[in-house]
């Protein structure tokens, strides 16, 4: 960096070496997977760089290899984690964590990491806590849990902590973490159940790239391409086909809509594995009313913009967004739908009710009742005023999840950690000198 200093009639150029701060973004899964966790970290990396920090993503070696094979060019550095490391940690935790200590220590020295931003409580979160407790390096970090690493629901077999072995490891390490990020009140409650004090919990939600949903589309053209008629009510749900997503209830709601006399509707399910729902659709003879899409097109390898255009277009071509999930840590699809200006109906469940604030910003349904869901859908179809009010509420609520705003919150956590740590070290140094 060059600064010009003017003194009388002389101009002096002074070269100042200003150290750029580096954040290590440590994650057990990454692009080209396009789940909420992976896309979220990509958006964080893009935005913290604009705010003056250099991001380096530490991701599994197989993901780094896939990115290279696909020719995806990302605007930040990616370092591969040691191959098969997560398997070693799972089978032999003491050995695996010690091996990860060596790797993280090497990377901390190599890149002069100022702060570690860790996604997923297990295995990455537990690994960073172990490393910080067993190294001579001054390690500052946060851990952001985002799914089955912290939540559990025995009814659908969801959550690593249903296994006593994992529960013991996760509870032990996360309860000792320096900083834990709660992306919803439901996650905050999980941390409190582990007896984590409030001063170590930071409430920072996930975000959405609002600018992606401000683009104009040819709605009629997109709907025709998707197989949706002009007079059809398009009911959209986005998410992988997993028991917790509860697609069964959504499809069964289609039966009740038909019984209510609602004929011009299409239920569109977009996500990995959704094609496997075809048997259920056939069982209820809903082939004319349900569209199953396994996934949208991949991003342009030379311009990685997420979510991809095709998915954004699907949101903007829809009329109602329905998300009857049984459990979420956040539910990014709900916020994306809000950003697209859709009225939303969500399950009255963890994570979902947090985003609509128990009905303030959207409609809640009983996720176990297809009939209740059908009634809520029908109400919106038949009440234009209700729909308009929900659209306005959705657009207002979406502003709370602007990635730019959320990235700034993370920067403030990084900076506060740097300041407090420097202050602490200065105090120790002062005491050491005073005792001599």
N, C-alpha and C positions, 0 to 999 in steps of 0.2 A: 504494500500500500504506500503511495507517495502523497505526502502532504506539502503544500506550498506555504512557506512562511515569508511574509513581507516585512522588511525592516528598512525604514528610510527609502533609499532608492535601489535597494538590493532585494533580489528575490532568491531565497535559498530553498532548494528542494531537499527535503529530509525523507529518507526512506525508513519507514517504520515497519517492523515485523510484528504484525498483529496475528496472534494464533487463532485460527478458526477452531471452534469447539466441535467435538465429534461425538455423535450419539450412536451407540451400537444397538441396532434393532434386531433382537434375537428372537427367532420364531421356529417352532418345530414343523411348520408347513408353510409353503409359499407358492407364488405363481410358478407355473401356469395354472395351478388350481385356482378356481374363481369363486371360492366361498367368501363369506363375509369377513372372516379373519384375514385371509390373504389380501383381498381387495382393500380392506381397511388399512393394513400396514403399508401397502403401496401408496395410498393417499396420504398417510402420515409422513412417509419418507419425502414425498414431493413437496409437502408444505413446510416441514421443518427446515428444509434446505432454503426455501425462500425467506425464512426468518433468521437465517444466519448460522445455522448448525449444519455440519456435514454429516449426512446419514450413511451408515454402512450396514447393510442387511446381512445377518448371519443365518443362513438357511440350509436345510438338508442338501447333501451333495447330489442326490438324485434329482432334486428340483432345479438346482443350478445347471445340471447336465441337460435336463429337458428344455430349459430356457435357451440354452445354446443350440440345441438341436432344432428348435422351432425358429431360431433366428431373432428372438425377441431382444430388442435393445432397450435397456432401462437406463434412465439418466442418473443412476447412482450406483455405487460399488456394491457388489455382492460377494461375500466370502462363503465357501462351502464348509459345512460342519463335517467332522470326521465321519466316514461311512459307517453305517450300522451302529452309531453311538446310542440311539434311543433304545435299540434292542438290548444292548449291553446293560444300560441303566435299568431296564425292566427286569432282566434276568438276574443281574448281580449289582444292585444299587450301590453298595460301597465302592466297588471297583469302578463302575461307570461314572459315578460322581467325581472320583479322584482323577480319572482320565479327562473328564470335562474341565476340571480345575486347571489342568495343564494347558488345555487348548485355550480356554478363556484368558488365562494369564499371558500366554504367548500373543494372542490377538490384542489384549489390552496394551502390551508393550509395543507391538508392531504399529498399531494405529493410534496409540495414545488416546484411548477412549476416555472421555470425560464423564459419560453417563450411559448406563445400560437401560434400554427400554425393552422390557421382555413381555412377549405375548404368549399366553397360556401358562396356567399355574403348574401344569405337569406336562412334560418333564422339564421344560425350559425354566419355569419359575423356581422349581425346587433346586435345579442345578445352579442358578445364579445365587440363591441364598447360601447354598453349600460353599460355593466359590468365595463369596464375600466373607464368610466366617472362617475360611481356611487359607487365606492368602495374605501376603504382606502388602499387597497393593491396596490403595485407598479406593474402594469400590462404592460407587453411588448408583442406585438403580431403583426402578419401579417394576412391579409385576401386574399385568393386566389379564385377569382371567376372562374366558370368553366362551364357556360351554360346559362340556362334560367334565372338564377339569375341576369344576367347583360345584356344579349343580348335580342333583341326583333325583330320580323318580323311579322307584321300584316297580310301579305298575307297568311301565313299558321297558324296563331293563336299561334305563338311561343313566349314565354317570359312572365315571371311573371309580368314584368313592363307594360304589356298591360293593366293590371288592375290598375286604378288610386290609389287605396288603397295601393297596394304593391309598386307601383312606388314611392309614397310619402315616405314610410318607408325606402325602399332601398336607394333612393337618399339621404335622410336625414342622415342616419347612415354611408353609405359608403363614402360620401363626407367628413366625419370627421375622418375616420379611420387613425390610425398611419401609417400603411404600407399596400399598396395594390400590389399584384403580378399580373402582366400582362403576361399571357402565350402566347399571340400573339399580334402583332400590332393592330389587330382589337379590342382586349380587352382594350389595352392602349387607343385607341380612345374613347371607352365608358367611361373610367375613366376621360379623359380630358373633355368630354361632361358634366360630373358632377362637373367640375371646381376643380378637384383634382390637386394640384401642382406637378410638376415633381419630386421634392425631396421626395415625399411620394409614388412614383410608382417605383417598381422594376421589371425589365424585366427578367423573369425566365420561360423558356418554360416547357412543360411537357416532360417526358422522356420515354425511351424504354430500356428494359433489353436486350442489344445487345448480351450478351452471350447466350441468349435463341435461337437466330437465327443463331448461328455459328455451331450448331450441324448438322451432316450429316444425311440424310434420304435416304431410298430406294424409290426414286421418282416414279418409275414405279409401285411399290407395293402400295404406297399411292394413286396414281391416280386411280388404279384399284379398290381400296377399296371405293373411292369416286364416282365411276361410270364414270370415265373420260378415254377416249381412248388415246393410245400413240400418235396418230396423231392429237388429238384435241388441239385447243388453249383454255386453261383454263383462263377465265376472271373472276377474283375474286372481290367481294365486301363484306366487313365486317362491320356490324353495325345493331342495332335494327331496326325493321320496324316502322319507324316514318315518318310523312310527310316531315320533313326537310331532311331526308336521300335520298329522291327522287328516290326510287327504280323504280318507274313507268317509268321514263325516261330511266333508264338502260335497263329494259325489252323491252321497245319500240325500243331501239337501236338494239336489237336482230332482230327485223323485218327488219330494214334497212340493217343489215349485210347480212341477208338471201337474200334480194333483190339485193345486190351487188355481190351475187354469193359466199359469204363466207359460206361454209357448215360445215366444221369441227371445230365447236366452241361450248364451253359450258360456260354458264354464271352461276356462283355459288354465291348465296347470303347466307351469314351466319350471324345469329343474332336472337335475341328474336323476335318472331312474324313473321318471314319470311315465314313460312308455309302458312300464310294468303294471300300471293301473288299468290297462285295457281290459283285463278279465273282469274287474269289478264294474267297469263301465258296461261291458257286455251283459253281465248278470242283471243289471237294472234296465237294460235296453235303452241306454242313454247315448248311443253312438252319434245321434244327430245333435246332441246338446253339449258334448264334451270334446275338447281338443287337448291332446297330450303332446307336449314338446319336451324332448329330453334335454335340450340346452340350446342356447342361441349361438350365433356365429362367434368365432374367436376374434379378438382384437387384431388390428393391423400391426404386424410385427415391427414396423418402423415408427409406429405412433400408438403406444399403448395407452389407450383412454378407456377408463372403466367407470361405471358399467358400459358395456358395448352398446353401439347405436341401436342394434336390433332389439335389445331388451328395453332400452329407453322408449323406443317406438311402441312396443307392446304396452308399456305402462300408459303412455299418452293416448293410445287407441282404445283403452278400456273405459268402462263406465263405473265399475265398482271394484274395490279391492277387498278380498276376503282372506283372512289368515287365522284359521281355527286351531292354531298350534296348542299343544298341551303344555309346552314349556319352552321358554327361550331365555337366553341371557340378555339378548337385546332385540333381535328381530329386525335386521337392517331393511328387509323388504318392505316393512310397514312404513318406514320413514321415506324410502324411495317412492312408494306409492303416494304418500302425502306431498312430496316434492313435485310429483307429476300432477297434482291437483285432483286426486281421487278421494271420494268418501271411503273410509275404511271400516271394516267390521273385523274385530279380532276376538280370539278366545279370551275368556276371563281367566287368565292363567299368568304364571310368573313371566316377567319380561314383557309380555304383550300389554297387560293392563298398565304397566309402568309408562309405556310410550303414550298411550291415550289418556293417562292419568285417570283411570277408573271411569272412563266415559266422557271426560271433559272435551276431548279432541276427536273422538270417534265412537263407534258403537261397539259394545261388548256382547258376546253371545256365550251361551253354555257350550263349551267345546265338545261336550259329550252328547249333545242333542241336535241331530240333523234337522228336526222340526223347528226348533228355536232359531237355528241359523237361517232356515228358509224363510221364516217369518220376518227376520231382520232384513234379509235381502229384499223381500217383497215390499216391505215398508218403504225402502229407499226407491225402488222402482216406481211405486205408486204415489210418492209424495215429492213433487218437484221442489217445494220449499225446504223440506228436510234435506234433500240432496244438496241444494245450493248452500245451506248453512254448514253442512259437513265439509263441503269443498273449501269454503272460506276458512274453517277451523283447521283443516289439514294443511293448507298453505301457510297459515300463521305458525302452526306447530313445527313445520319443517324447518323454519328459520333457526330454531333452537339447536339444530344438528348440523349446522354449516361447518364443514371440515376446516375452513380457515379459522373460525373461532375456536374450534376444539384444538387445533394444532397450537394456537397461541396459549391455551391452557397448559398443554404439555411443556411448551417452552418455559413457562413460568415455574413449573415444577422442577425442570432441569436447572434453571438459573437459581432458584431458591436453594436447591441442594448444593450447588457450587458455592454460593455465598455463605451458607451456614457451615459447610464443611471447612471453607477457608477460615472463617471466623473461629471455629472450634480448634483448628490446627494452630492458629496464631495464639490462642489462649493457652494451649498446651505448651507451645514454644516459650511463651512469656513466663509460665510457671516453672518450666525447666531451667530457664536462665536465672530466675529469681532464687532457685534453690541451690545454685552453685555458689 
